[in-house]
Amino acid sequence: MIVYKKERGEDIVRAQVKTAKSSISFTGGTRGGVDRTYKSDIKTYTQSTETCDVVIGLHPHDDSYDLYFVPTILIEILGQSSISLNKIKSLKNNYEMLDNCKNPEFVISNAKKYGIIS
């Protein structure tokens, strides 16, 4: 979670962080790493406005990293389980998108401006 202090209270942004090498996955509910044998009733799901507000793709390189901020409003419009980093270059380190990730008008108009959606 990311908490923004406001003049009157706080605004909480629910964030899911995913490692992003060449693409960002929007799915959750699965296990990775060494312990891949995981038996549970939990099913794989795609992130949505019900589960979080933004998926943050962490793209490591050299001695630093880039952050790709993908609002779940946009994920619902895209209707896909992942996206190539090449298609969302304009979301790289775009803190304005993070700040406005819960604002549908902002997200949609900028996604159109950036050519992510038509």
KELUM-814557 format. One record per residue (C-alpha): residue number from 1; residue in three letters; x, y, z. Coordinates in Angstrom, 1 decimal, m for minus. Layout:
<sites>
+-----+------+--------+--------+--------+
! pos ! code !     c1 !     c2 !     c3 !
+-----+------+--------+--------+--------+
! NUM !  ALA !      X !      Y !      Z !
...
+-----+------+--------+--------+--------+
</sites>
This chain:
<sites>
+-----+------+--------+--------+--------+
! pos ! code !     c1 !     c2 !     c3 !
+-----+------+--------+--------+--------+
!   1 !  MET !    0.0 !    0.0 !    0.0 !
!   2 !  ILE !    1.0 !    3.6 !   m0.7 !
!   3 !  VAL !   m0.3 !    6.2 !    1.7 !
!   4 !  TYR !   m0.6 !    9.8 !    0.5 !
!   5 !  LYS !   m1.0 !   12.5 !    3.2 !
!   6 !  LYS !   m3.8 !   14.9 !    2.2 !
!   7 !  GLU !   m4.9 !   18.1 !    3.8 !
!   8 !  ARG !   m7.8 !   16.2 !    5.3 !
!   9 !  GLY !   m6.7 !   12.7 !    6.0 !
!  10 !  GLU !   m5.0 !   10.2 !    3.8 !
!  11 !  ASP !   m5.5 !    8.5 !    0.4 !
!  12 !  ILE !   m4.5 !    4.8 !    0.2 !
!  13 !  VAL !   m3.4 !    3.3 !   m3.1 !
!  14 !  ARG !   m3.4 !   m0.5 !   m3.2 !
!  15 !  ALA !   m0.4 !   m1.6 !   m5.2 !
!  16 !  GLN !    0.8 !   m4.9 !   m6.5 !
!  17 !  VAL !    4.6 !   m5.0 !   m7.4 !
!  18 !  LYS !    5.7 !   m7.5 !  m10.1 !
!  19 !  THR !    9.2 !   m8.1 !  m11.5 !
!  20 !  ALA !    9.2 !   m7.0 !  m15.1 !
!  21 !  LYS !   11.9 !   m8.2 !  m17.5 !
!  22 !  SER !   10.3 !   m7.8 !  m20.9 !
!  23 !  SER !    6.7 !   m7.7 !  m19.9 !
!  24 !  ILE !    4.5 !   m7.2 !  m16.8 !
!  25 !  SER !    2.1 !  m10.0 !  m15.7 !
!  26 !  PHE !   m1.2 !   m8.8 !  m14.4 !
!  27 !  THR !   m2.1 !  m12.2 !  m12.8 !
!  28 !  GLY !   m2.0 !  m13.2 !   m9.1 !
!  29 !  GLY !   m2.9 !  m16.2 !   m7.1 !
!  30 !  THR !    0.0 !  m18.4 !   m8.2 !
!  31 !  ARG !    3.3 !  m19.2 !   m6.6 !
!  32 !  GLY !    6.7 !  m18.9 !   m8.1 !
!  33 !  GLY !   10.3 !  m19.5 !   m7.1 !
!  34 !  VAL !   11.7 !  m22.7 !   m5.6 !
!  35 !  ASP !    8.4 !  m23.9 !   m4.0 !
!  36 !  ARG !    6.2 !  m24.2 !   m7.1 !
!  37 !  THR !    4.3 !  m27.2 !   m5.7 !
!  38 !  TYR !    1.5 !  m25.3 !   m4.1 !
!  39 !  LYS !   m1.9 !  m26.9 !   m3.6 !
!  40 !  SER !   m4.7 !  m24.6 !   m2.7 !
!  41 !  ASP !   m8.2 !  m23.7 !   m3.7 !
!  42 !  ILE !   m6.9 !  m20.2 !   m4.7 !
!  43 !  LYS !   m7.3 !  m19.8 !   m8.5 !
!  44 !  THR !   m5.2 !  m17.5 !  m10.7 !
!  45 !  TYR !   m6.9 !  m14.2 !  m11.3 !
!  46 !  THR !   m6.1 !  m11.0 !  m13.2 !
!  47 !  GLN !   m5.7 !   m7.9 !  m11.2 !
!  48 !  SER !   m8.7 !   m5.5 !  m11.3 !
!  49 !  THR !  m10.0 !   m2.5 !   m9.5 !
!  50 !  GLU !  m11.5 !   m4.9 !   m6.9 !
!  51 !  THR !   m8.1 !   m6.3 !   m6.0 !
!  52 !  CYS !   m5.8 !   m3.3 !   m6.3 !
!  53 !  ASP !   m5.4 !    0.2 !   m7.8 !
!  54 !  VAL !   m2.1 !   m0.1 !   m9.6 !
!  55 !  VAL !    0.3 !   m2.8 !  m10.7 !
!  56 !  ILE !    3.9 !   m1.6 !  m10.5 !
!  57 !  GLY !    6.3 !   m3.4 !  m12.8 !
!  58 !  LEU !    9.9 !   m3.3 !  m11.4 !
!  59 !  HIS !   12.4 !   m3.5 !  m14.3 !
!  60 !  PRO !   15.9 !   m4.1 !  m12.9 !
!  61 !  HIS !   18.9 !   m3.1 !  m15.0 !
!  62 !  ASP !   22.6 !   m2.5 !  m14.2 !
!  63 !  ASP !   22.7 !   m0.9 !  m10.7 !
!  64 !  SER !   19.2 !    0.6 !  m10.8 !
!  65 !  TYR !   15.7 !   m0.1 !  m11.9 !
!  66 !  ASP !   12.7 !    1.5 !  m13.6 !
!  67 !  LEU !    9.1 !    1.4 !  m12.4 !
!  68 !  TYR !    6.1 !    1.0 !  m14.7 !
!  69 !  PHE !    2.8 !    2.2 !  m13.2 !
!  70 !  VAL !   m0.1 !    0.4 !  m14.8 !
!  71 !  PRO !   m3.5 !    1.4 !  m13.2 !
!  72 !  THR !   m6.0 !   m1.5 !  m12.9 !
!  73 !  ILE !   m8.5 !    0.8 !  m14.7 !
!  74 !  LEU !   m6.3 !    0.4 !  m17.7 !
!  75 !  ILE !   m5.8 !   m3.4 !  m17.1 !
!  76 !  GLU !   m9.6 !   m3.9 !  m17.2 !
!  77 !  ILE !   m9.8 !   m2.0 !  m20.5 !
!  78 !  LEU !   m6.9 !   m3.9 !  m22.1 !
!  79 !  GLY !   m8.5 !   m7.3 !  m21.1 !
!  80 !  GLN !   m5.2 !   m9.2 !  m21.2 !
!  81 !  SER !   m3.1 !  m10.9 !  m18.6 !
!  82 !  SER !    0.2 !   m9.2 !  m19.4 !
!  83 !  ILE !    1.7 !   m6.5 !  m21.6 !
!  84 !  SER !    5.1 !   m5.9 !  m23.2 !
!  85 !  LEU !    7.2 !   m3.1 !  m21.7 !
!  86 !  ASN !    7.7 !   m1.8 !  m25.2 !
!  87 !  LYS !    4.0 !   m1.0 !  m25.5 !
!  88 !  ILE !    3.9 !    1.0 !  m22.2 !
!  89 !  LYS !    7.2 !    2.9 !  m22.4 !
!  90 !  SER !    5.2 !    6.1 !  m21.5 !
!  91 !  LEU !    4.3 !    4.6 !  m18.2 !
!  92 !  LYS !    8.0 !    4.2 !  m17.2 !
!  93 !  ASN !    8.7 !    6.2 !  m14.1 !
!  94 !  ASN !    5.5 !    8.1 !  m14.8 !
!  95 !  TYR !    4.6 !    9.2 !  m11.2 !
!  96 !  GLU !    1.8 !   11.4 !  m12.5 !
!  97 !  MET !    0.0 !    8.1 !  m13.6 !
!  98 !  LEU !    0.6 !    6.7 !  m10.1 !
!  99 !  ASP !   m0.8 !    9.8 !   m8.4 !
! 100 !  ASN !   m3.9 !    9.6 !  m10.6 !
! 101 !  CYS !   m4.3 !    5.8 !  m10.9 !
! 102 !  LYS !   m7.8 !    5.9 !   m9.4 !
! 103 !  ASN !   m9.0 !    8.6 !  m11.7 !
! 104 !  PRO !  m10.7 !    7.0 !  m14.7 !
! 105 !  GLU !  m10.8 !   10.1 !  m16.9 !
! 106 !  PHE !   m7.1 !   10.8 !  m16.3 !
! 107 !  VAL !   m6.1 !    7.2 !  m16.9 !
! 108 !  ILE !   m8.1 !    6.7 !  m20.1 !
! 109 !  SER !   m7.3 !   10.1 !  m21.7 !
! 110 !  ASN !   m3.6 !    9.6 !  m21.1 !
! 111 !  ALA !   m3.6 !    5.9 !  m22.2 !
! 112 !  LYS !   m5.1 !    7.1 !  m25.5 !
! 113 !  LYS !   m2.6 !   10.0 !  m25.7 !
! 114 !  TYR !    0.2 !    7.5 !  m25.2 !
! 115 !  GLY !   m1.2 !    5.1 !  m27.8 !
! 116 !  ILE !   m1.7 !    2.3 !  m25.3 !
! 117 !  ILE !   m5.5 !    2.1 !  m26.2 !
! 118 !  SER !   m7.4 !    3.6 !  m29.1 !
+-----+------+--------+--------+--------+
</sites>
